[in-house]
Each structure stands twice: as structure tokens, then as C-alpha cells.
């Protein structure tokens, strides 16, 4: 899967929390945290199935270091 860059603006408290999770080695970096969060939203969204976006279970496991 190819990747594309983007900018995201958010509350500093959220970014601080993400940075703390990176220090705890939950996520590799900010991109990994955002990618994981969006993948979880897609997984839980009734209208948008992961199959539609051509993501597989192995893609999600790759994103989630805890699995």
C-alpha cells in the first residue's frame, strides 16, 4: 500500500497523549498512531467496510503493534 503525506491539526492535549504513547512504545511514531486510529474507525464504521478500501486483516495487524 502506497503512502501519502498530509497535515493534521489538533488539540495539544491529544498530541501530548500520542507522544506519551510513543515513549511507552505503544506506537512507533505519530503517523503510526493516526493510521491505527483511522483503521479502527473504519473497522467499526457500519457504512465503510475495510474490504471496500482493500485493507486486509494483515494490514491492520501491521498497524497495531499490540497484536
GUVEX-791657 format. One line per field, with one value per residue: residue number from 1; chain; x, y, z of N, C-alpha, C, O, CB in turn. Coordinates in steps of 0.1 Angstrom, whole numbers, padded with zeros to 4 digits, m for minus. Glycine has a CB too. Example, Ala and Ser with C-alpha at 12.3 -4.5 7.8 and 13.67 -1.06 7.14 Angstrom:
2
i <- c(1 / 2) $
ch <- c(A / A) $
n_xx <- c(0132 / 0128) $
n_yy <- c(m0057 / m0022) $
n_zz <- c(0078 / 0071) $
ca_xx <- c(0123 / 0137) $
ca_yy <- c(m0045 / m0011) $
ca_zz <- c(0078 / 0071) $
c_xx <- c(0132 / 0129) $
c_yy <- c(m0033 / 0000) $
c_zz <- c(0078 / 0079) $
o_xx <- c(0142 / 0134) $
o_yy <- c(m0033 / 0011) $
o_zz <- c(0085 / 0080) $
cb_xx <- c(0113 / 0141) $
cb_yy <- c(m0045 / m0006) $
cb_zz <- c(0090 / 0057) $
END
This chain:
67
i <- c(1 / 2 / 3 / 4 / 5 / 6 / 7 / 8 / 9 / 10 / 11 / 12 / 13 / 14 / 15 / 16 / 17 / 18 / 19 / 20 / 21 / 22 / 23 / 24 / 25 / 26 / 27 / 28 / 29 / 30 / 31 / 32 / 33 / 34 / 35 / 36 / 37 / 38 / 39 / 40 / 41 / 42 / 43 / 44 / 45 / 46 / 47 / 48 / 49 / 50 / 51 / 52 / 53 / 54 / 55 / 56 / 57 / 58 / 59 / 60 / 61 / 62 / 63 / 64 / 65 / 66 / 67) $
ch <- c(A / A / A / A / A / A / A / A / A / A / A / A / A / A / A / A / A / A / A / A / A / A / A / A / A / A / A / A / A / A / A / A / A / A / A / A / A / A / A / A / A / A / A / A / A / A / A / A / A / A / A / A / A / A / A / A / A / A / A / A / A / A / A / A / A / A / A) $
n_xx <- c(0008 / 0007 / 0019 / 0008 / 0016 / 0002 / m0012 / m0021 / m0042 / m0046 / m0058 / m0035 / m0034 / m0042 / m0021 / 0000 / m0007 / m0005 / 0022 / 0032 / 0024 / 0040 / 0065 / 0061 / 0062 / 0039 / 0030 / 0049 / 0054 / 0040 / 0026 / 0020 / 0003 / m0019 / m0027 / m0034 / m0055 / m0074 / m0078 / m0091 / m0114 / m0125 / m0129 / m0149 / m0169 / m0201 / m0209 / m0187 / m0167 / m0137 / m0129 / m0138 / m0119 / m0098 / m0081 / m0066 / m0068 / m0042 / m0030 / m0041 / m0031 / m0004 / m0004 / m0012 / 0008 / 0004 / m0009) $
n_yy <- c(m0012 / 0021 / 0052 / 0085 / 0118 / 0142 / 0169 / 0174 / 0190 / 0195 / 0194 / 0203 / 0187 / 0162 / 0155 / 0155 / 0133 / 0113 / 0114 / 0106 / 0079 / 0070 / 0072 / 0052 / 0031 / 0021 / 0030 / 0034 / 0059 / 0092 / 0091 / 0064 / 0061 / 0077 / 0064 / 0039 / 0046 / 0056 / 0033 / 0017 / 0032 / 0029 / 0002 / m0001 / 0013 / 0011 / 0017 / 0018 / m0006 / m0024 / m0040 / m0026 / m0006 / m0020 / m0030 / m0054 / m0080 / m0086 / m0061 / m0045 / m0058 / m0052 / m0025 / m0023 / m0026 / m0041 / m0065) $
n_zz <- c(0000 / m0010 / 0004 / 0014 / 0022 / 0047 / 0064 / 0098 / 0122 / 0156 / 0190 / 0215 / 0237 / 0229 / 0211 / 0229 / 0244 / 0225 / 0219 / 0244 / 0244 / 0223 / 0235 / 0254 / 0238 / 0225 / 0200 / 0170 / 0159 / 0153 / 0129 / 0127 / 0150 / 0142 / 0118 / 0129 / 0145 / 0126 / 0111 / 0130 / 0133 / 0107 / 0107 / 0126 / 0115 / 0102 / 0076 / 0060 / 0050 / 0057 / 0036 / 0014 / 0011 / 0004 / 0024 / 0044 / 0070 / 0077 / 0072 / 0091 / 0114 / 0110 / 0114 / 0141 / 0167 / 0191 / 0186) $
ca_xx <- c(0000 / 0015 / 0015 / 0007 / 0017 / m0008 / m0011 / m0033 / m0041 / m0054 / m0056 / m0022 / m0035 / m0042 / m0008 / 0008 / m0011 / 0001 / 0037 / 0034 / 0022 / 0052 / 0075 / 0057 / 0064 / 0027 / 0031 / 0062 / 0055 / 0027 / 0019 / 0015 / m0008 / m0030 / m0031 / m0041 / m0068 / m0083 / m0081 / m0101 / m0127 / m0130 / m0133 / m0161 / m0180 / m0211 / m0211 / m0174 / m0160 / m0123 / m0128 / m0140 / m0107 / m0087 / m0073 / m0068 / m0065 / m0027 / m0027 / m0044 / m0021 / 0008 / m0006 / m0013 / 0019 / 0000 / m0014) $
ca_yy <- c(0000 / 0034 / 0062 / 0099 / 0127 / 0151 / 0177 / 0173 / 0200 / 0190 / 0200 / 0199 / 0176 / 0149 / 0153 / 0151 / 0119 / 0104 / 0114 / 0097 / 0065 / 0067 / 0069 / 0039 / 0021 / 0016 / 0033 / 0037 / 0074 / 0099 / 0086 / 0051 / 0063 / 0082 / 0053 / 0029 / 0052 / 0057 / 0019 / 0013 / 0039 / 0023 / m0012 / 0000 / 0020 / 0002 / 0020 / 0017 / m0018 / m0025 / m0047 / m0016 / 0001 / m0030 / m0033 / m0068 / m0082 / m0084 / m0047 / m0040 / m0063 / m0045 / m0012 / m0025 / m0033 / m0048 / m0078) $
ca_zz <- c(0000 / m0010 / 0015 / 0010 / 0033 / 0049 / 0077 / 0107 / 0132 / 0167 / 0203 / 0220 / 0247 / 0221 / 0206 / 0240 / 0248 / 0214 / 0222 / 0256 / 0239 / 0215 / 0245 / 0260 / 0227 / 0220 / 0186 / 0165 / 0156 / 0152 / 0117 / 0131 / 0159 / 0134 / 0109 / 0137 / 0149 / 0115 / 0107 / 0139 / 0130 / 0095 / 0111 / 0133 / 0107 / 0095 / 0062 / 0053 / 0054 / 0053 / 0023 / 0004 / 0010 / 0001 / 0036 / 0049 / 0084 / 0079 / 0072 / 0105 / 0124 / 0108 / 0120 / 0155 / 0173 / 0202 / 0182) $
c_xx <- c(0009 / 0010 / 0016 / 0008 / 0005 / m0005 / m0023 / m0031 / m0051 / m0050 / m0042 / m0023 / m0035 / m0028 / 0002 / 0005 / m0004 / 0016 / 0040 / 0033 / 0034 / 0063 / 0073 / 0059 / 0051 / 0026 / 0045 / 0065 / 0041 / 0019 / 0013 / 0003 / m0021 / m0036 / m0038 / m0054 / m0078 / m0087 / m0092 / m0114 / m0133 / m0136 / m0146 / m0172 / m0188 / m0212 / m0198 / m0167 / m0146 / m0121 / m0130 / m0128 / m0095 / m0077 / m0076 / m0065 / m0050 / m0023 / m0029 / m0034 / m0008 / 0008 / m0006 / m0002 / 0015 / m0005 / m0002) $
c_yy <- c(0012 / 0044 / 0076 / 0108 / 0137 / 0159 / 0175 / 0183 / 0195 / 0197 / 0194 / 0187 / 0162 / 0145 / 0149 / 0137 / 0109 / 0103 / 0106 / 0083 / 0061 / 0064 / 0056 / 0028 / 0014 / 0018 / 0037 / 0052 / 0080 / 0093 / 0072 / 0052 / 0068 / 0071 / 0042 / 0034 / 0052 / 0043 / 0014 / 0019 / 0032 / 0009 / m0012 / 0007 / 0011 / 0004 / 0018 / 0005 / m0018 / m0031 / m0036 / m0008 / m0008 / m0032 / m0047 / m0069 / m0081 / m0070 / m0041 / m0045 / m0056 / m0031 / m0013 / m0033 / m0043 / m0062 / m0086) $
c_zz <- c(0000 / 0000 / 0009 / 0023 / 0034 / 0062 / 0085 / 0119 / 0143 / 0180 / 0208 / 0230 / 0240 / 0216 / 0217 / 0244 / 0237 / 0217 / 0234 / 0252 / 0231 / 0225 / 0252 / 0250 / 0223 / 0205 / 0182 / 0164 / 0155 / 0140 / 0120 / 0140 / 0151 / 0125 / 0117 / 0141 / 0138 / 0111 / 0117 / 0137 / 0117 / 0099 / 0118 / 0126 / 0100 / 0080 / 0054 / 0058 / 0050 / 0039 / 0012 / 0001 / 0007 / 0012 / 0040 / 0064 / 0086 / 0079 / 0086 / 0115 / 0123 / 0115 / 0135 / 0161 / 0185 / 0199 / 0177) $
o_xx <- c(0018 / m0002 / 0024 / 0002 / m0002 / 0004 / m0034 / m0020 / m0062 / m0040 / m0039 / m0013 / m0030 / m0024 / 0010 / 0015 / 0001 / 0022 / 0051 / 0041 / 0038 / 0071 / 0083 / 0057 / 0051 / 0021 / 0053 / 0075 / 0032 / 0007 / 0001 / m0007 / m0032 / m0048 / m0048 / m0064 / m0090 / m0099 / m0101 / m0125 / m0145 / m0146 / m0155 / m0184 / m0184 / m0214 / m0199 / m0161 / m0143 / m0112 / m0123 / m0125 / m0084 / m0066 / m0087 / m0060 / m0046 / m0013 / m0021 / m0030 / m0001 / 0017 / 0000 / m0001 / 0023 / m0006 / m0004) $
o_yy <- c(0014 / 0043 / 0079 / 0105 / 0140 / 0155 / 0174 / 0184 / 0191 / 0204 / 0183 / 0179 / 0152 / 0134 / 0140 / 0129 / 0099 / 0092 / 0099 / 0074 / 0049 / 0055 / 0049 / 0016 / 0003 / 0010 / 0042 / 0058 / 0072 / 0091 / 0069 / 0044 / 0062 / 0069 / 0037 / 0026 / 0048 / 0040 / 0007 / 0013 / 0030 / 0005 / m0021 / 0007 / 0003 / m0005 / 0017 / 0005 / m0012 / m0027 / m0037 / m0004 / m0003 / m0036 / m0052 / m0059 / m0075 / m0066 / m0033 / m0037 / m0055 / m0027 / m0004 / m0045 / m0052 / m0071 / m0098) $
o_zz <- c(0009 / 0004 / 0000 / 0033 / 0025 / 0069 / 0080 / 0124 / 0140 / 0181 / 0206 / 0231 / 0245 / 0217 / 0215 / 0247 / 0241 / 0216 / 0234 / 0257 / 0231 / 0223 / 0255 / 0253 / 0218 / 0198 / 0191 / 0167 / 0156 / 0141 / 0117 / 0138 / 0153 / 0123 / 0112 / 0140 / 0140 / 0107 / 0113 / 0138 / 0117 / 0093 / 0116 / 0131 / 0091 / 0073 / 0041 / 0068 / 0039 / 0032 / 0001 / m0010 / 0007 / 0009 / 0040 / 0070 / 0097 / 0086 / 0091 / 0124 / 0132 / 0121 / 0142 / 0159 / 0188 / 0207 / 0173) $
cb_xx <- c(m0010 / 0015 / 0024 / m0005 / 0030 / m0022 / m0008 / m0034 / m0045 / m0053 / m0067 / m0015 / m0048 / m0052 / m0002 / 0005 / m0026 / m0002 / 0042 / 0024 / 0009 / 0055 / 0075 / 0043 / 0074 / 0015 / 0021 / 0065 / 0064 / 0029 / 0028 / 0026 / m0005 / m0027 / m0018 / m0032 / m0066 / m0077 / m0068 / m0096 / m0125 / m0119 / m0122 / m0158 / m0173 / m0224 / m0215 / m0166 / m0168 / m0115 / m0139 / m0151 / m0104 / m0080 / m0075 / m0059 / m0070 / m0020 / m0035 / m0059 / m0020 / 0011 / m0019 / m0027 / 0029 / m0010 / m0024) $
cb_yy <- c(0000 / 0040 / 0061 / 0102 / 0136 / 0144 / 0192 / 0158 / 0214 / 0175 / 0195 / 0211 / 0178 / 0150 / 0165 / 0161 / 0117 / 0110 / 0128 / 0101 / 0064 / 0079 / 0080 / 0039 / 0011 / 0023 / 0045 / 0031 / 0077 / 0114 / 0084 / 0043 / 0074 / 0094 / 0047 / 0025 / 0066 / 0064 / 0011 / 0016 / 0054 / 0021 / m0018 / 0007 / 0030 / 0003 / 0035 / 0030 / m0031 / m0033 / m0058 / m0007 / 0009 / m0026 / m0023 / m0078 / m0096 / m0092 / m0039 / m0044 / m0078 / m0043 / m0005 / m0031 / m0023 / m0041 / m0076) $
cb_zz <- c(0012 / m0024 / 0027 / 0002 / 0032 / 0050 / 0074 / 0113 / 0128 / 0168 / 0213 / 0227 / 0255 / 0209 / 0199 / 0253 / 0248 / 0200 / 0224 / 0267 / 0231 / 0206 / 0256 / 0266 / 0231 / 0227 / 0183 / 0152 / 0144 / 0150 / 0105 / 0138 / 0169 / 0126 / 0102 / 0149 / 0155 / 0103 / 0108 / 0154 / 0127 / 0085 / 0120 / 0146 / 0098 / 0101 / 0061 / 0054 / 0049 / 0063 / 0021 / 0009 / 0023 / m0012 / 0047 / 0041 / 0088 / 0068 / 0061 / 0108 / 0122 / 0093 / 0115 / 0159 / 0178 / 0210 / 0171) $
END
